[in-house]
Amino acid sequence: MSDDASSIPATPRRPRRPRQTSVERRTQAERSAETQRKLIDAAIAVLHRVGYGATTTGLIAEEAGVSRGAMLHQYPTKVDLMLAVVSEVYDRETEEYRRRGAMAASPRDRFFQFPELMWDVLTRPSAMAVLEIMMGSRSDPELAARLAPLERQIEATSRATVDQILKEGGFPDLPEMNAMRRLFVAAVRGLSIDLMLVKDRKELEEAIELLQRLLRALYEGRVPPASPPA
């Protein structure tokens, strides 16, 4: 081998990136989760303040205090973020129902307190933000298409939860219970919209008390059965 050949340096190896430890990976995951939480909370605040139509990703990023690039890394589109809001709010509401329900004296009491608990949960800014998203999907085809399966999943889980509470409380098999559940959700959601227009909260809370009495009347068999189909 010539001196010239021996003087040619070997191809330098690229420096290896140090392998990330599990602690470093967890830290990255925690940072990502923290950014997601900030963006979801900011989206809730903006939706509640200005409505779906006026909500933009720019406003959300500004509210969250994160860069637009950081936001797009987590949620590439507005629809992605809106779906994350719906999913996260549902999880938070479910946890709240479980926590408050565990404080009831019995499963039966837990069921009878549902109208009041729903009123408390569905009048929060997070629930109003979800309502804005649902209404906004009427004029946003992509949001509507992607929201539909998530809503079906939430509906199925909600129904299963109510059925479980009925079973635990020793309630009779009430054929009207699913209709009552839908009526209660729609009524409380409608009353929460009224709350934005009617400032007398006491007047609306009287309607919630009426729903509680209707629930007890249904359980006690004081609601006339539905007429058979013609």
Residue frames as qw, qx, qy, qz and C-alpha x, y, z in Angstrom:
[[0.000, 0.891, 0.455, 0.000, 0.00, 0.00, 0.00],
 [0.416, 0.504, -0.028, 0.756, 1.38, 3.36, -0.98],
 [0.235, -0.219, -0.446, 0.835, 1.99, 6.11, 1.45],
 [0.251, -0.099, -0.198, -0.942, -0.61, 8.18, -0.44],
 [0.583, -0.325, -0.636, -0.387, -3.23, 5.50, 0.08],
 [0.537, -0.332, -0.660, 0.407, -2.40, 5.09, 3.72],
 [0.136, -0.091, -0.241, 0.957, -2.68, 8.81, 4.23],
 [0.359, -0.337, -0.431, -0.756, -6.29, 8.90, 3.02],
 [0.290, -0.137, 0.650, -0.689, -8.41, 9.14, 6.13],
 [0.000, 0.310, 0.949, 0.060, -11.14, 6.57, 6.62],
 [0.241, -0.539, -0.428, -0.684, -14.67, 7.77, 6.02],
 [0.076, -0.176, 0.588, -0.786, -15.66, 9.42, 9.26],
 [0.198, -0.443, -0.874, -0.010, -18.58, 7.86, 11.06],
 [0.254, -0.610, -0.167, -0.732, -21.51, 10.08, 11.77],
 [0.057, -0.199, 0.709, -0.674, -21.85, 10.67, 15.46],
 [0.320, -0.401, -0.847, -0.141, -24.58, 8.52, 16.89],
 [0.375, -0.559, 0.011, -0.740, -27.40, 10.28, 18.60],
 [0.069, -0.192, 0.845, -0.494, -27.46, 9.19, 22.20],
 [0.346, -0.350, -0.835, -0.247, -30.20, 6.69, 22.81],
 [0.374, -0.494, 0.073, -0.782, -33.08, 8.24, 24.68],
 [0.055, 0.005, -0.898, 0.437, -33.75, 6.86, 28.08],
 [0.190, -0.563, -0.794, -0.129, -37.22, 5.97, 29.28],
 [0.203, -0.639, -0.371, 0.643, -37.13, 9.07, 31.47],
 [0.038, -0.298, 0.312, 0.901, -36.45, 11.27, 28.43],
 [0.135, -0.265, -0.788, -0.539, -39.21, 9.60, 26.45],
 [0.217, -0.651, -0.699, 0.204, -41.66, 10.12, 29.29],
 [0.156, -0.538, -0.115, 0.820, -40.63, 13.74, 29.48],
 [0.056, 0.060, -0.546, -0.834, -41.35, 14.22, 25.79],
 [0.223, -0.449, -0.826, -0.258, -44.71, 12.50, 26.18],
 [0.233, -0.643, -0.531, 0.500, -45.50, 14.70, 29.15],
 [0.070, -0.371, 0.140, 0.915, -44.59, 17.82, 27.20],
 [0.143, -0.152, -0.716, -0.666, -46.82, 16.70, 24.34],
 [0.266, -0.566, -0.780, 0.033, -49.70, 15.96, 26.72],
 [0.199, -0.570, -0.309, 0.735, -49.25, 19.36, 28.37],
 [0.035, 0.178, -0.381, -0.906, -49.40, 21.12, 25.00],
 [0.225, -0.338, -0.810, -0.424, -52.53, 19.18, 24.09],
 [0.256, -0.608, -0.664, 0.352, -54.16, 20.10, 27.38],
 [0.107, -0.452, -0.049, 0.884, -53.36, 23.78, 26.86],
 [0.123, 0.019, -0.578, -0.807, -54.80, 23.72, 23.35],
 [0.265, -0.457, -0.828, -0.189, -57.97, 21.91, 24.39],
 [0.228, -0.623, -0.505, 0.552, -58.55, 24.26, 27.32],
 [0.046, -0.350, 0.174, 0.919, -57.88, 27.25, 25.05],
 [0.153, -0.185, -0.739, -0.630, -60.27, 25.89, 22.42],
 [0.241, -0.588, -0.761, 0.132, -62.98, 25.53, 25.07],
 [0.170, -0.578, -0.249, 0.758, -62.43, 29.12, 26.21],
 [0.033, 0.211, -0.410, -0.886, -62.50, 30.53, 22.66],
 [0.186, -0.324, -0.831, -0.413, -65.54, 28.49, 21.60],
 [0.230, -0.634, -0.667, 0.317, -67.42, 29.59, 24.69],
 [0.149, -0.546, -0.087, 0.820, -66.45, 33.22, 24.14],
 [0.194, 0.438, -0.335, -0.811, -66.96, 33.71, 20.38],
 [0.823, 0.322, 0.265, -0.386, -68.75, 30.60, 19.08],
 [0.794, 0.025, 0.525, 0.306, -67.70, 28.02, 16.51],
 [0.560, 0.758, 0.251, 0.220, -67.97, 30.27, 13.45],
 [0.073, 0.954, -0.222, 0.188, -65.53, 32.86, 14.80],
 [0.729, -0.540, 0.401, 0.129, -63.14, 30.33, 16.33],
 [0.656, 0.670, -0.347, 0.027, -59.86, 30.02, 14.44],
 [0.899, -0.096, -0.227, 0.363, -56.73, 28.01, 15.08],
 [0.356, 0.482, -0.210, 0.773, -54.86, 31.29, 15.38],
 [0.441, -0.634, 0.089, -0.629, -57.09, 32.49, 18.20],
 [0.929, -0.346, -0.119, -0.062, -56.72, 29.15, 19.96],
 [0.772, 0.172, -0.246, 0.560, -52.92, 29.15, 19.68],
 [0.073, 0.568, -0.196, 0.796, -52.81, 32.70, 21.04],
 [0.673, -0.564, 0.003, -0.478, -55.14, 31.78, 23.91],
 [0.963, -0.203, -0.132, 0.122, -53.02, 28.73, 24.73],
 [0.239, -0.883, 0.385, 0.126, -49.75, 30.64, 24.56],
 [0.730, -0.133, 0.584, 0.329, -48.17, 28.19, 22.12],
 [0.034, 0.433, -0.508, -0.744, -46.72, 28.70, 18.66],
 [0.757, 0.354, -0.065, -0.545, -48.76, 27.90, 15.60],
 [0.500, 0.423, -0.750, -0.087, -46.16, 25.28, 14.66],
 [0.082, -0.150, 0.888, -0.426, -46.52, 23.56, 18.02],
 [0.615, 0.220, 0.391, -0.648, -50.28, 23.53, 17.62],
 [0.722, 0.444, -0.330, -0.416, -50.12, 22.08, 14.09],
 [0.234, 0.370, -0.894, 0.100, -47.77, 19.38, 15.32],
 [0.253, 0.061, 0.840, -0.477, -50.45, 18.20, 17.74],
 [0.461, 0.578, 0.616, -0.273, -53.56, 19.01, 15.72],
 [0.359, 0.014, 0.523, 0.773, -52.92, 19.56, 11.99],
 [0.110, -0.432, -0.503, -0.740, -56.44, 20.93, 11.35],
 [0.365, -0.253, 0.258, -0.858, -59.20, 22.73, 13.18],
 [0.835, -0.137, -0.306, -0.437, -61.39, 19.64, 12.84],
 [0.675, 0.084, -0.657, 0.325, -58.73, 17.50, 14.53],
 [0.090, 0.160, -0.527, 0.830, -58.73, 19.86, 17.49],
 [0.577, -0.192, 0.000, -0.794, -62.53, 20.07, 17.66],
 [0.847, -0.087, -0.492, -0.180, -62.78, 16.27, 17.82],
 [0.497, 0.102, -0.642, 0.575, -60.17, 16.23, 20.58],
 [0.230, -0.228, 0.304, -0.896, -62.26, 18.77, 22.51],
 [0.768, -0.174, -0.217, -0.576, -65.41, 16.66, 22.24],
 [0.810, -0.007, -0.576, 0.116, -63.59, 13.51, 23.33],
 [0.338, 0.157, -0.569, 0.733, -61.78, 15.18, 26.22],
 [0.384, -0.252, 0.182, -0.869, -64.87, 16.98, 27.51],
 [0.837, -0.169, -0.353, -0.382, -66.83, 13.73, 27.46],
 [0.694, 0.030, -0.614, 0.375, -64.08, 12.01, 29.46],
 [0.078, 0.199, -0.448, 0.868, -64.03, 14.84, 31.98],
 [0.590, -0.235, -0.028, -0.772, -67.81, 14.82, 32.32],
 [0.842, -0.103, -0.514, -0.128, -67.86, 11.04, 32.77],
 [0.503, 0.078, -0.611, 0.607, -65.27, 11.32, 35.52],
 [0.195, -0.221, 0.278, -0.914, -67.33, 14.04, 37.19],
 [0.760, -0.210, -0.261, -0.557, -70.47, 11.90, 37.08],
 [0.788, -0.051, -0.589, 0.173, -68.57, 9.00, 38.62],
 [0.291, 0.159, -0.523, 0.785, -67.00, 11.15, 41.33],
 [0.382, -0.202, 0.174, -0.885, -70.25, 12.84, 42.30],
 [0.798, -0.140, -0.409, -0.421, -72.23, 9.62, 41.97],
 [0.626, 0.032, -0.692, 0.358, -69.89, 7.88, 44.40],
 [0.005, 0.157, -0.469, 0.869, -70.90, 10.45, 47.02],
 [0.616, -0.270, -0.255, -0.695, -74.58, 9.47, 46.85],
 [0.547, -0.340, 0.611, -0.461, -76.01, 7.48, 49.75],
 [0.682, 0.108, 0.722, -0.047, -77.19, 4.69, 47.44],
 [0.251, 0.063, 0.705, 0.660, -77.35, 3.80, 43.72],
 [0.067, 0.718, 0.681, 0.129, -81.02, 4.80, 43.78],
 [0.159, -0.870, -0.142, 0.445, -80.21, 8.25, 45.17],
 [0.339, -0.351, 0.491, 0.721, -77.47, 8.56, 42.57],
 [0.213, 0.379, 0.744, 0.507, -80.01, 8.02, 39.81],
 [0.049, -0.846, -0.530, 0.043, -82.54, 10.47, 41.23],
 [0.258, -0.776, 0.041, 0.574, -79.90, 13.20, 41.45],
 [0.582, 0.177, 0.524, 0.596, -79.07, 12.88, 37.74],
 [0.225, 0.845, 0.368, 0.316, -81.11, 15.92, 36.55],
 [0.299, -0.945, 0.060, 0.116, -79.38, 18.22, 39.04],
 [0.635, -0.408, 0.449, 0.478, -75.96, 16.78, 38.25],
 [0.540, 0.436, 0.519, 0.499, -76.56, 17.08, 34.51],
 [0.050, 0.965, 0.221, 0.135, -77.59, 20.71, 34.99],
 [0.448, -0.805, 0.251, 0.297, -74.35, 21.44, 36.82],
 [0.624, -0.171, 0.565, 0.512, -72.20, 19.71, 34.20],
 [0.451, 0.514, 0.580, 0.442, -73.99, 20.85, 31.03],
 [0.033, 0.982, 0.179, 0.046, -73.95, 24.53, 31.97],
 [0.570, -0.578, 0.261, 0.522, -70.15, 24.64, 32.22],
 [0.240, 0.760, -0.342, -0.498, -68.10, 26.38, 29.49],
 [0.175, -0.288, 0.897, 0.288, -66.75, 23.01, 28.35],
 [0.388, 0.407, 0.824, -0.069, -70.23, 21.65, 27.68],
 [0.341, 0.825, 0.173, -0.416, -71.23, 24.85, 25.90],
 [0.012, 0.623, -0.619, -0.479, -68.10, 24.54, 23.75],
 [0.277, 0.043, 0.942, 0.187, -69.17, 21.04, 22.71],
 [0.378, 0.673, 0.576, -0.269, -72.62, 22.38, 21.88],
 [0.197, 0.801, -0.225, -0.519, -70.98, 25.01, 19.65],
 [0.109, -0.353, 0.848, 0.381, -69.07, 22.24, 17.85],
 [0.351, 0.337, 0.873, -0.032, -72.24, 20.21, 17.36],
 [0.349, 0.808, 0.310, -0.360, -74.07, 23.21, 15.90],
 [0.046, 0.733, -0.458, -0.501, -71.05, 24.13, 13.80],
 [0.370, -0.096, 0.882, 0.277, -71.01, 20.68, 12.20],
 [0.508, 0.636, 0.534, -0.229, -74.23, 21.60, 10.37],
 [0.422, 0.892, -0.063, -0.149, -72.24, 23.89, 8.07],
 [0.043, -0.696, 0.708, 0.116, -68.92, 22.01, 8.13],
 [0.907, 0.171, -0.257, -0.285, -69.16, 18.77, 6.10],
 [0.553, 0.361, -0.689, 0.297, -65.77, 17.43, 7.19],
 [0.181, -0.277, 0.648, -0.686, -66.52, 18.05, 10.85],
 [0.777, -0.021, 0.119, -0.617, -69.97, 16.47, 10.47],
 [0.850, 0.246, -0.449, -0.126, -68.57, 13.34, 8.83],
 [0.476, 0.289, -0.703, 0.442, -65.85, 12.81, 11.41],
 [0.294, -0.274, 0.491, -0.773, -67.98, 13.82, 14.40],
 [0.791, -0.090, -0.226, -0.562, -70.78, 11.35, 13.66],
 [0.789, 0.006, -0.607, 0.094, -68.93, 8.14, 14.66],
 [0.231, 0.176, -0.603, 0.743, -67.62, 9.79, 17.82],
 [0.480, -0.184, 0.168, -0.841, -71.13, 10.87, 18.78],
 [0.847, -0.071, -0.405, -0.338, -72.41, 7.33, 18.19],
 [0.605, 0.099, -0.674, 0.412, -69.69, 5.97, 20.44],
 [0.052, -0.174, 0.466, -0.866, -70.52, 8.49, 23.17],
 [0.667, -0.149, -0.104, -0.723, -74.23, 7.71, 22.82],
 [0.823, -0.034, -0.561, -0.081, -73.65, 3.96, 23.20],
 [0.428, 0.103, -0.647, 0.623, -71.41, 4.44, 26.25],
 [0.267, -0.197, 0.268, -0.904, -73.90, 6.83, 27.85],
 [0.777, -0.151, -0.269, -0.549, -76.76, 4.41, 27.38],
 [0.751, 0.003, -0.634, 0.186, -74.74, 1.54, 28.84],
 [0.183, 0.181, -0.551, 0.794, -73.85, 3.69, 31.87],
 [0.517, -0.194, 0.111, -0.827, -77.49, 4.54, 32.56],
 [0.844, -0.073, -0.449, -0.284, -78.48, 0.88, 32.18],
 [0.575, 0.092, -0.671, 0.459, -75.79, -0.09, 34.70],
 [0.103, -0.188, 0.427, -0.879, -77.01, 2.51, 37.21],
 [0.712, -0.156, -0.146, -0.669, -80.57, 1.23, 36.82],
 [0.814, -0.010, -0.581, 0.007, -79.40, -2.33, 37.44],
 [0.383, 0.131, -0.624, 0.668, -77.34, -1.36, 40.50],
 [0.259, -0.158, 0.293, -0.907, -80.25, 0.63, 41.92],
 [0.178, 0.232, 0.934, -0.207, -82.69, -2.25, 41.62],
 [0.406, 0.331, -0.003, -0.852, -84.96, -0.33, 39.27],
 [0.715, 0.330, 0.600, -0.143, -87.66, -2.20, 37.39],
 [0.399, 0.096, 0.622, 0.667, -87.36, -2.67, 33.65],
 [0.234, 0.715, 0.291, -0.591, -88.82, 0.61, 32.43],
 [0.619, 0.426, 0.514, 0.413, -89.43, 0.63, 28.66],
 [0.174, 0.952, 0.180, 0.175, -89.57, 4.42, 28.68],
 [0.591, -0.676, 0.078, 0.433, -86.18, 4.88, 30.34],
 [0.552, 0.040, 0.375, 0.743, -84.17, 5.43, 27.16],
 [0.096, 0.731, 0.420, 0.530, -86.74, 7.97, 25.98],
 [0.428, -0.885, -0.170, 0.068, -86.57, 9.64, 29.39],
 [0.650, -0.381, 0.188, 0.630, -82.78, 9.77, 29.20],
 [0.378, 0.351, 0.415, 0.749, -82.97, 11.47, 25.81],
 [0.153, -0.856, -0.381, -0.314, -85.64, 13.85, 27.10],
 [0.557, -0.766, -0.075, 0.312, -83.52, 14.81, 30.10],
 [0.585, -0.161, 0.280, 0.744, -80.37, 15.43, 28.07],
 [0.211, 0.524, 0.455, 0.688, -82.26, 17.51, 25.50],
 [0.297, -0.875, -0.351, -0.152, -84.16, 19.42, 28.19],
 [0.583, -0.672, 0.011, 0.456, -81.09, 20.22, 30.27],
 [0.507, 0.032, 0.360, 0.782, -79.08, 21.17, 27.17],
 [0.061, 0.691, 0.456, 0.558, -81.90, 23.44, 26.05],
 [0.430, -0.871, -0.232, 0.059, -82.11, 25.03, 29.48],
 [0.624, -0.397, 0.134, 0.660, -78.36, 25.64, 29.38],
 [0.306, 0.365, 0.400, 0.783, -78.89, 27.62, 26.17],
 [0.232, -0.837, -0.405, -0.285, -81.69, 29.55, 27.87],
 [0.605, -0.631, -0.159, 0.459, -79.22, 30.42, 30.61],
 [0.452, 0.018, 0.226, 0.863, -77.32, 32.56, 28.09],
 [0.060, -0.480, -0.407, -0.774, -80.48, 34.57, 27.46],
 [0.565, -0.703, -0.281, -0.329, -82.42, 34.34, 30.71],
 [0.234, 0.526, -0.566, 0.590, -80.36, 35.67, 33.59],
 [0.636, -0.414, 0.319, -0.568, -82.74, 34.41, 36.26],
 [0.296, 0.278, -0.914, 0.015, -81.06, 31.10, 37.06],
 [0.330, 0.022, 0.757, -0.564, -83.63, 30.31, 39.75],
 [0.701, 0.341, 0.054, -0.625, -86.40, 30.15, 37.16],
 [0.633, 0.410, -0.621, -0.213, -84.46, 27.58, 35.15],
 [0.068, 0.245, -0.904, 0.343, -83.57, 25.57, 38.25],
 [0.608, 0.099, 0.455, -0.643, -87.30, 25.19, 38.92],
 [0.785, 0.378, -0.304, -0.386, -87.48, 23.34, 35.61],
 [0.369, 0.376, -0.835, 0.157, -84.71, 21.03, 36.78],
 [0.312, -0.089, 0.743, -0.585, -86.67, 20.28, 39.94],
 [0.766, 0.260, 0.090, -0.582, -89.65, 19.39, 37.75],
 [0.644, 0.415, -0.626, -0.144, -87.49, 16.93, 35.82],
 [0.046, 0.262, -0.878, 0.398, -86.52, 15.30, 39.11],
 [0.561, 0.093, 0.519, -0.638, -90.18, 14.89, 40.04],
 [0.768, 0.383, -0.248, -0.449, -90.93, 13.40, 36.62],
 [0.408, 0.394, -0.821, 0.070, -88.15, 10.87, 37.13],
 [0.203, -0.086, 0.822, -0.526, -89.59, 9.78, 40.45],
 [0.684, 0.253, 0.221, -0.648, -93.08, 9.61, 38.96],
 [0.673, 0.407, -0.546, -0.288, -91.79, 7.35, 36.20],
 [0.210, 0.271, -0.899, 0.271, -90.13, 5.06, 38.72],
 [0.310, 0.071, 0.714, -0.624, -93.25, 4.91, 40.89],
 [0.147, 0.312, 0.894, 0.285, -95.45, 4.05, 37.91],
 [0.135, 0.683, 0.449, -0.560, -97.36, 7.30, 37.97],
 [0.162, 0.461, -0.426, -0.761, -96.64, 8.06, 34.31],
 [0.819, 0.328, 0.279, -0.379, -99.31, 6.63, 32.01],
 [0.624, -0.104, 0.656, 0.413, -97.91, 3.99, 29.63],
 [0.117, 0.347, -0.463, -0.807, -97.45, 4.88, 26.00],
 [0.762, 0.342, 0.212, -0.507, -100.38, 4.14, 23.73],
 [0.688, -0.002, 0.663, 0.294, -99.84, 1.09, 21.51],
 [0.007, -0.295, 0.488, 0.821, -99.01, 1.93, 17.90],
 [0.663, 0.372, 0.171, -0.627, -102.01, 2.15, 15.62]]
